Amino acid sequence: MSPNLMTLEVLVPFQVFAAKSGVSRIVAETHGGSFGLLPHRLDCVASLAPGILIYEAEGEGEVYLAVDEGVLVKTGTSVLVSVRRATRGTDLRSLRDSVERDFLTLDEQERSVRSVMTRLETGFLQRLATLRDG
């Protein structure tokens, strides 16, 4: 691989979502705004905000990934991105549709699970208080 190109790995819990070599540039979003990475940029670590991660790879052109919050680590020509969720789109419109379908459905499921967990915790604490007082 040319020293003017990077390798990119995008990790989600329990799997490697994407592994690409020959990446010439990456654009990511942090809570402070967007920033770009080129192969000769100094090593860095960044906390990522939910948004669009763009990379340009040999033979693919620009690729768009919707990512949840996470972290990006650049060491030499290697870039590692670890996020909770990620999805890929062939263009921004299909990516938007995919995000609405996948991420928003997961958010509703997470709210439902949190609600159940809250009820379980409340019941547990009430029983514990009854045992302690009785």
C-alpha positions in Angstrom: 0.0 0.0 0.0 1.2 3.5 -0.8 2.4 5.7 2.1 0.0 8.2 0.7 -3.0 6.0 1.6 -4.6 4.9 4.9 -6.4 1.8 6.2 -9.8 2.3 7.8 -11.5 -0.1 10.2 -15.0 0.6 11.5 -15.9 -1.5 14.5 -19.4 -1.9 16.0 -20.0 -4.1 19.1 -19.1 -7.7 18.3 -18.0 -7.3 14.7 -15.9 -5.4 12.1 -18.4 -3.3 10.1 -15.9 -2.2 7.4 -12.2 -2.7 6.7 -10.8 -0.7 3.8 -7.3 -0.1 2.5 -6.3 2.5 0.0 -8.2 5.3 1.7 -7.1 8.7 0.6 -9.2 10.9 2.9 -11.7 10.7 5.7 -14.2 13.3 7.0 -15.8 12.7 10.4 -18.1 14.7 12.7 -17.3 15.5 16.4 -19.4 17.5 18.8 -17.2 20.5 17.8 -17.8 20.1 14.1 -16.4 18.2 11.1 -12.8 17.5 10.4 -10.8 15.8 7.8 -8.0 13.3 7.9 -5.2 12.8 5.3 -2.5 10.2 5.5 0.2 12.5 6.7 -1.9 14.2 9.5 -0.5 13.9 13.0 -1.8 11.0 15.1 -5.0 11.9 17.0 -8.0 10.7 19.0 -11.5 12.2 18.5 -14.8 11.7 20.2 -17.4 11.2 17.4 -20.9 12.6 17.3 -23.7 10.8 15.6 -23.5 11.8 11.9 -22.0 11.0 8.5 -18.5 9.6 8.1 -17.2 10.0 4.6 -14.2 8.2 3.2 -12.7 8.1 -0.3 -11.1 4.8 -1.3 -9.3 3.6 -4.5 -11.8 2.3 -7.0 -14.9 3.3 -4.9 -15.0 7.0 -4.8 -16.7 8.6 -1.9 -18.5 6.3 0.5 -21.0 7.4 3.1 -21.5 5.8 6.5 -24.0 6.9 9.1 -22.5 6.3 12.5 -23.6 6.6 16.1 -21.4 8.2 18.7 -18.0 6.7 19.3 -14.3 7.3 19.0 -11.8 7.7 16.2 -8.1 6.8 16.6 -5.5 7.7 14.0 -2.0 6.2 14.3 0.3 6.5 11.4 -1.7 5.5 8.3 -4.1 3.4 10.3 -7.5 4.8 11.3 -9.8 2.9 13.7 -13.3 4.0 14.3 -15.4 2.3 17.1 -19.1 3.2 17.2 -22.3 1.7 18.7 -24.1 1.5 15.3 -23.2 2.1 11.7 -25.0 1.7 8.3 -23.8 2.2 4.8 -25.6 3.9 1.9 -24.8 4.2 -1.8 -25.8 7.8 -1.7 -27.0 10.3 0.9 -30.7 9.7 0.1 -30.5 5.9 0.5 -28.4 6.4 3.6 -31.1 8.7 5.1 -33.8 6.1 4.4 -31.6 3.4 6.0 -30.9 5.5 9.1 -34.6 6.2 9.5 -35.5 2.5 9.2 -32.6 1.0 11.3 -31.6 3.6 13.9 -35.1 5.0 14.7 -36.5 1.4 15.1 -33.6 0.6 17.5 -34.2 3.8 19.4 -37.9 2.8 20.0 -36.8 -0.7 21.1 -34.2 0.8 23.5 -36.9 3.1 25.0 -39.1 0.0 25.5 -36.3 -1.9 27.2 -35.5 1.0 29.4 -39.1 1.3 30.5 -39.2 -2.4 31.4 -35.9 -2.1 33.3 -37.2 0.9 35.2 -40.3 -1.1 36.3 -38.1 -4.0 37.4 -35.8 -1.8 39.4 -38.7 0.0 41.0 -40.3 -3.3 42.0 -37.0 -4.6 43.4 -36.4 -1.4 45.4 -40.0 -1.6 46.8 -39.5 -5.2 47.9 -36.1 -4.4 49.4 -37.6 -1.6 51.4 -40.5 -3.8 52.6 -37.9 -6.5 53.8 -35.8 -3.9 55.5 -38.8 -2.3 57.3 -40.5 -5.5 58.2 
